[in-house]
Amino acid sequence: MISKILSNSEKVFDFVVNEGHGVKGLCDIGIQALPKQYVQPLEERITTSIVRTDNSIPLIDASNWDYPKVADQICKATQSWGFFQVINHGVPIEILDNIKETTHRFFNLPTNEKKKYTNSHSSNVRYATSFNPEAEKTLSWRDYLSLVHVFDDEATSFWPTSCRKEALEYLKSCDTVISKILKLLMGGLNVKEIDKETEELLMGLKRINFNYYPKYPNPELSIGVGRHSDISTITLLLQDDIGGGSSINIGDALQIMSNDKYKSVEHCVIANGSHNRVSVPIFLHPKATSVIGPSKEVLQNGEKPIYKQILYGDYTNIFFSKSHDEKDTIKFAKI
């Protein structure tokens, strides 16, 4: 079976993408070498020798959100790094562990069960692999389930039964963390109060992903996700092997709103040859119908806008229509 699947590129693509087996399916049949579709060109390969350690990333203790130092640390990290870790954020460790276990459990389901969500009755549920296989020259070693939250009723109707309860619980548990971080960041932009309109602009839509990176041969030749910046306002990321801490990174939408005061961070996911790994990001987005651009508070003292006012739905369409390309999408928004 292995030799038949690996005999040519079309059969590998069909097995992984069209038949819904994903890269986990390749691991399950016992591949001994990385298929050539996943071998990255030399300039795209990431080795641990050039990756900064967690100790170099800003670490913020959020046990007291009202402590002025917390706001200062978050805003400084966002301006200089676009990325930071937060600990003591108030989300119970049991819920964090549960959502990671739930992610592992979903991807251990039979292929036929997971494949139900490749063409779901709801556009807000999608099981897939890599990022955009039809547009990518080289595929990424990742399977994922993407769940867009609009209303609880829709989630209850369409999200997979194996994870809907846990996903909703995790989303609700993170509401306070998300609101606190956004309030502090907007305060750094002279936005004194987040009203309903601003709230919808910052997080009118929530998307939670279950990402699965199975272990595989030749990890030095591939990547889990290619270099890119998120298009969200912020992303809250939970990963295996980091205890109760969460990572926060700034997305393009907030970089645009802040007129470059806050920077979205280019990042990638390195390959893993030792064990199966998961991550669970929550992406906060404006609604597709929202118009984004530099906020009036940022420009009130005469600062010139770097970005035009754009429909966020147009921005997302560009991002998802192509392969990952570092931070190239944000050029679309520049004046």
N, C-alpha and C positions, 0 to 999 in steps of 0.2 A: 504493500500500500504506500509506504513512504517513497519508494523509488518512482512509483507512478505519479504521485502528487508533485514531486520535485523534478520531474522530467523536463518541464519547461515552465517559463515564467507565467504563461497564461493559466496553467493548471494551478500554480501556487496562488495566483490572484483570485481565481475562481473559488478555491477551497477556503481561503482566508476571508475574502470580502463577500462574494456573492452567496456562498453557502453558509456564511455566518459562523464559521468555526473560530475566526480570529486567530491571533498569534498564540493564544492558549491552546488552540487545536493543534497547531504545529508542535508545540511542546508535548502534548498528550500522545501524539503518534511516535514520539521519540526521535526527533531530528538530532543529528550529530554535528551538523554544521549550519551556519546561518545562510538562508536562501539569499541569492544575490540581490533581490529587490530591497533587502534591508541593509546592505553594505553601503555605508555612507562614504562619500568622497573624503579624502584625507583632511581637507580644510574644515569639514563639518564634524569630525570626530572629537569627542570630549573625553579627556582622561582625568582621573582623580588628581593627578599631579598639578593640574592647572585650576582646580576648583578650590575656592576659598572655603575654609572650615567654618562650622557654625559659630565658633568663637569670635570670628571677625564680623559677624552680622549683628546689628544693634539688637539688644535684648532688653525688653521693657517689662517691668513689673507693674501689672495693672491691678494690684490688690486694693488700691485706692484711686479710683478714676478722677476724683476731685482734686487730687494733689497736683498743684501747678507744674511740678516737674514732669509729670506724665504727659501733659499736653505739649510741653516744650520738647521732650524727647521724641514724641511721635512726629511732630512737625519737622524737626531737624532731620530725623531719619528719612522722612518722606522726601525732603528736599535734596538730600545728599545721596541717598541710596535708592529710594523708591521701594524700599523693602525693609521689613523688620520682623522680629519675633516677639510675641507677647505671652507672658506666663501669668498665672494667678488671675485669669480672666473671668472666672466664675462659672464656666461650663463644667459640670461634674465629670470626673474622669471616667465614670461608668458609662456615660453617654458617648464619650469620645471612643472608648474601647468598643462599645457596642456597634457604632457605625462602621468602624474598621472591620470588625468581624462580619458584619452584614455584607460589606463589599466583597470580602473573600467568598462568602457563601453564595452570593449572586453569580459570581464568575465560575463557581464550581457546579452550577446547574448544567443539565444536558444542553447541547447546542440547540436542539429544537425548542426548548423552553426559552432560551435567550433570544433566539431568532424571531420570536413573536413580536419583538420590539424594534426590529429593523424597519418595518413598515407599519407602525402602530396606527390605531384609529385616531390618535391625538398627535399633532405635530410637536407637542411638548414632551414627548417621550421618544428617545432614540438610543438603540444599541448599535455600536459600530466599532471600527478599528482604525488605527493610525489617526489622521486628521481629516484629510480630503484625498482618499486614495486615487480617485480619478485624475486629480490635478498634480499629484506628487511624483517627482522623478524617482525618489527613494522613499520607501515607507518607514514609518516609525513603529517601534516595538511596543505597542500599547493597544489594549481593548478598553472600551469605556461605555458607560451608560449615562446618558444626559437626561436630567429631569428638570423641566421648567415649571416653576411654581407660579400659578396665577390665583387659583382658589383651592382651598382644601377639598372641596367637593370634587373638582376635576381630578386632583391627585388621587383621591380615594377611588375614583372610577377607572383611571387609566394607568396609574403607576403600577409596576409589578408587585404582586401580593407578597413576594419574598422580601421586599425592602421598603414598602411604602410607609409603614408605621414608623420604622426607625428613621427614615429620611425626614419625615415631617417632624418627629421629635427632635432631631438634630437641628433642623432649621429653626425651630421655635426656641431652642436652647441658646442659639447664637444671636438671637434678636438683640439682646442687651449689648453684647460685645460690639456688634455691627453699628448700632445706633450711637454708642459712646464714641467709637473711633471716628465715625463720620462727623459727629458734632464737634469733636476736637479739631479735626482737619478743616472743617468749614470755618471754625473760629479763627484759624490761622489765615483764612482768606477774608477776614472781616465780615463774615456772615454771622450775625449775632443770634439769629433764631432760624431753625429749620421748620418752615411752615409746610403745609400739605403739598404745595406746588414744588418746593425744593426737595421734599422727601421723594416725590415721584420721579424727579429728575435724577436723584442719586441712586435710588433703589426701587424704581417702579416695577422692575422685574428681577426675580431671583432664579438662579439656575444652579443646581447642585449636580456635580459629576462624580461618578464612581469610576476611578481610573485603576486599571489592572496592568501590572508590568511583570509577566512571568519570567522566571530565570531561564537562561538559554545559553547556548554555546557562543563563543567569540564575542562577548559583550563589548570588547574594545572596538569592534567594527561598526557598532550601531548606536542608536540613541532611542530614548523612550519618547521624547517629544522634541521637535526641532526648535531652533532659536526663534523666539517671538516675544511680543509684549501682549498682555491681555487687553481686551477692548472695554473692559468693565470700568466702573468707577474705582472699586476696590475688590480684591479677591482675598477671601479667608481660606487658608489652606491647612488641612490636617493630613499628616503623613504617618506611616509606620515608623516605629523606632525613635520617636522623639518625645515620648511621655505625654504630658498634658499640655505642652506648648502648642501654639498655632503660629503660622506665618501669615503676614499680611503684605500684599504687594499692590502698588498703585497701577491702575489701568489707564489706557489712552483717554477714556472719557474724562477722568479727573485731571489729567495733564492738560487737556484742552480747556476745561472749565477754569483751571487755575492759571491759564496763560503761561504755562511752563514753570510756574513756581514749584509745583509738585511734578515729579518725573515718573512716568511709567517705566518699569524695569524690563529690559530684555533678559530672558531666561530660557533655560531648556531643562530637560530631564535626562540625566546620564543613565547609561545602560547598567543592568544588574545581572551578574552571573552567579550570585550566591544563594538567593532565595526569592520567592514570589513576593512582590511588594504592591501595596495599594496607596492611593492618595484620594482625599475627598475635598475638592475645592468647592466653595460657595462663591459664585460670581454675582456681584450686584451691578445691575445695568439700568440705564434709563429705559423708558418704554420706547418701542420702535417709532412711535409717533412723536416723540419728544424732539425738540430742536436744541442742540447743544452748541456751546461756544463759550468764550471767556465771560465769566460772570461780571455783572455790572459793578459789584463790590470791588473786584480786582482792578477794574478800569477806572474807578471813580476819581483817582488822583492824576489822571491824564496818561496813564500807561497805554501804549499802543497795542492793539490786539495782534496776536501772531496768527490766530486762527479765525476762520469765518464761521458763521452760523450754519450748521448743517443738520439735516434730518438724521437722527441716530440710526434709523432703519437702513438708510443708504450706506452708512458706515459699516454696519454689521454685514450687509450683503457683499460688500467688497472683501471684507476679512474672510468670510467663509467660502468665497468663490475660488480661492487659490490656495496654494500650499503656504506653509509658514515661511515668512521672508523677513526675519528679524523685526525691525520696527517700521517697515516700509508703508504700512497702511496709514499711519498718521500723516503722511505727506498729503493725502487726499484732503485733509482738513485745513491745511495751511493756506494763508492768503497769498 
